[in-house]
Amino acid sequence: MADWTVNISSLSEVRSEWEALNENVPFPSPFSAASWLTILANVYHREPLIAMLRKDGVVRAGVPLLLKSRGKMLYCPPLPISMNAGLLHSLNDEDGTEALPMLFDAVERHCHFAALSFSATDDEQRLLIHRRWRLHNRVTRRVRIDDIDALWSGYSQSLRRKLRRAEEQQLTLMYDVSPKLVVDMYEASYRRHGIRPPIPGSSIAEWLRSLRAEGIIESFAAYRVDGVPAAVRVCIRHGDVVYDWLAGADPIVSESASHWLVHAILCKYSYAGAREFDFMGANTPGVADFKRSFGGDVLPYVDAEWYRSSFIRYAVLLRGTYVKARRRAT
């Protein structure tokens, strides 16, 4: 009979085991990598833990927990700009049915509130619903980029027209742009709509500097011919997949600069041997329309939340409503 055990340990103590698990699951994610979690923990002052499931001493599954505390309450709020940073496992269906409840038992005992994001199977979704987790269905859009001709053919007609207009402006692609420029354009993109960014620019700047120092991100900008920046984008490559992590633009400088910049990035990574480009979410109507114009396929994932009590759920939701109202009031 198999000996299943679950332990919650510091990420530093199980780093090598966690990295091995992340690289051997069907869909490894840069947002579950130890380096990513460590930097996030440092920037946002969280405690990085791993709930790890072992079978006969061998790691088979785990959940990253970047914890914050408030009084005696421990909670794991959603990880900012991080997708598929939740359950990792290499279990077959039989083992999953037997052992995954043990893993979630440990998470629920340790946390008063926990939020995870991952590509859950139907069985995993049923398990979480049975355990009173609240699931929010999300989608992202992925584009195949290993064939340039096929890539262009997948573009919408309106996108092709915008790219031709952008080419007339003689935009220039710049590499490894400064964190300050990225933050300025990121903040400006929200200010145009009369709201504050969901993450303060100071936190984004610190995060960018750390990610850049570790070689995790690559940043790009589209400059107008007179030297004025029009759009920026920050990407993460993990194996054959490139993730569209952070963006900002000033449409007054160039209306189609964001479209042109994404196209230039897709071509750049295609020539560098990448196979897919993930837009990291397509859940806001206007943003989803922009991403849809590049073709590709919609892939589902879930945001899952667990609250130990209805009072905690109410408190978390009330705080979220308050934060959103403050962002729109400024």
MORA-V461622 format. One record per run of one state. SS is the DSSP state (hx for helix, st for strand, lp for the rest). FROM is the first residue (numbers start at 1). LEN is the number of residues. If there is no record, write none. Layout:
# MORA-V461622
ss=SS from=FROM len=LEN
ss=SS from=FROM len=LEN
This chain:
# MORA-V461622
ss=lp from=1 len=3
ss=st from=4 len=7
ss=lp from=11 len=4
ss=hx from=15 len=10
ss=lp from=25 len=5
ss=hx from=30 len=3
ss=lp from=33 len=1
ss=hx from=34 len=11
ss=lp from=45 len=2
ss=st from=47 len=9
ss=lp from=56 len=2
ss=st from=58 len=13
ss=lp from=71 len=2
ss=st from=73 len=4
ss=lp from=77 len=10
ss=st from=87 len=3
ss=lp from=90 len=3
ss=hx from=93 len=18
ss=lp from=111 len=2
ss=st from=113 len=6
ss=lp from=119 len=3
ss=hx from=122 len=9
ss=lp from=131 len=3
ss=st from=134 len=11
ss=lp from=145 len=3
ss=hx from=148 len=6
ss=lp from=154 len=3
ss=hx from=157 len=12
ss=lp from=169 len=3
ss=st from=172 len=4
ss=lp from=176 len=3
ss=hx from=179 len=13
ss=lp from=192 len=9
ss=hx from=201 len=13
ss=lp from=214 len=4
ss=st from=218 len=6
ss=lp from=224 len=5
ss=st from=229 len=10
ss=lp from=239 len=2
ss=st from=241 len=9
ss=lp from=250 len=7
ss=hx from=257 len=15
ss=lp from=272 len=4
ss=st from=276 len=3
ss=lp from=279 len=6
ss=hx from=285 len=8
ss=lp from=293 len=4
ss=st from=297 len=11
ss=lp from=308 len=2
ss=hx from=310 len=20
ss=lp from=330 len=1
